[in-house]
Amino acid sequence: MKNDKPTDKLLTSPTRRDVLKTGAAGGLVLAASLGVGPTTLEAASLQVPRRVLGKTGETVPILLMGGAMPLDQRFDPKLAEAYRYGVNYYDAADCYAGGTCETAVGAFHQRAKLRDKIWITSKSDEHDPAGFEKTFNESLVKLQTSYIDMYFLHMLRDPNKLSPELLKVLEKLKKEKKVKFFGFSCHHGNVPELLHKAAATPWVDAVMYRYNFRQYGNAELNKAMDAAHAAKVGLIAMKTQGSAVSFEEKRHEFEQSGKWNKYQAVLKAVWADERISAAVSAMDNLDKLHENVAAALDKTKLTQAESNEIWRYAAATRSLACDGCDHLCGPQVEAPVQIGPTLRYLMYHDVYGHADTAKELFRALPPEAREFRHVDFRAAMAACPNGVDIERHIKRAATVLA
Ligand code: SF4
């Protein structure tokens, strides 16, 4: 996919209002979503900048449209509005939104006749070669396309899954022109190990992983990112908000100073890292989309005061943020509970406002992983580097996600 839009024709400091002024197409995309309007989407005059995605050699917008949210199955206005600002990379997965993300992206590009103008990444939860190929072919059907730009192993944890057998399947799919690039996403605590593995695996084109302002001082992660970047593995940041459970009060404090709201500021902090090609964001309403686009369009750097505010916010909310490193706390519990995923689903519920998705994910855990009564979390809490009050949050998860 080549970008056929102007890449850097930007104002110095566009605000959300500027974005709306230059491209207010809400009526157009809404009409299209109702099936009564035009399907041709006009590009806005402001286009989000692009960066090269590692060894793919392709450019992608620095802001990517995340698909882990409910989407209109007929024609989603958010997908359309993103496209108008050059956010033409859609991040799907076979499991997102209860399996409906891929069908929504498929309906969108079919309706607007945009397949060759957009980049679609999708992912398989199946990590064994046969299951991977089966899911891939199902994704093709749901996405209504003959090819997928990039396909990921979703939530990779075991580096050995990047096996010669998987490579064989991938080579076959590439020969059939069904896929262009390959990579993986990782949500667990062994991101540095997986980034080193990606750096040493020539057929891994890109990795999507948790990266945000809370991790800038992490020497092990930085070393792994350097290795992957040097090997031209495209790096995509997710979970950029570094969201913390029950953080609203601190967020309001944060936003009283500086020009950016918290969501914009932490995105800008990620983009300041030139090893990162792009940040993915599930922009579940047009306001959030316009705010993120305005932040992406803005060329100014965060001021020292704004950066200091981010560090202060990180410190103030550290014990409310779970980094998913449950290889540290998990072994300390004598029960088959899953602390990292459970706290992540609680965050989806509390912070992202995706209550239904959070409940669905939680209920998909094995029954024994949802049984918290009589579990002693004291050793796990002592092992947590963030000082998370695991017991309190897990009990809350058991109540609100059950
Ligand atoms: S509770 Fe602490 S140790 Fe466990 S996954 Fe979260 S941050 Fe890591």
Residues whose N, C-alpha, C, O or C-beta is under 5 A from the ligand:
A	BS01	SF4	A321 C322 D323 G324 C325 D326 L328 C329 I339 G340 A383 C384 P385 N386 V388
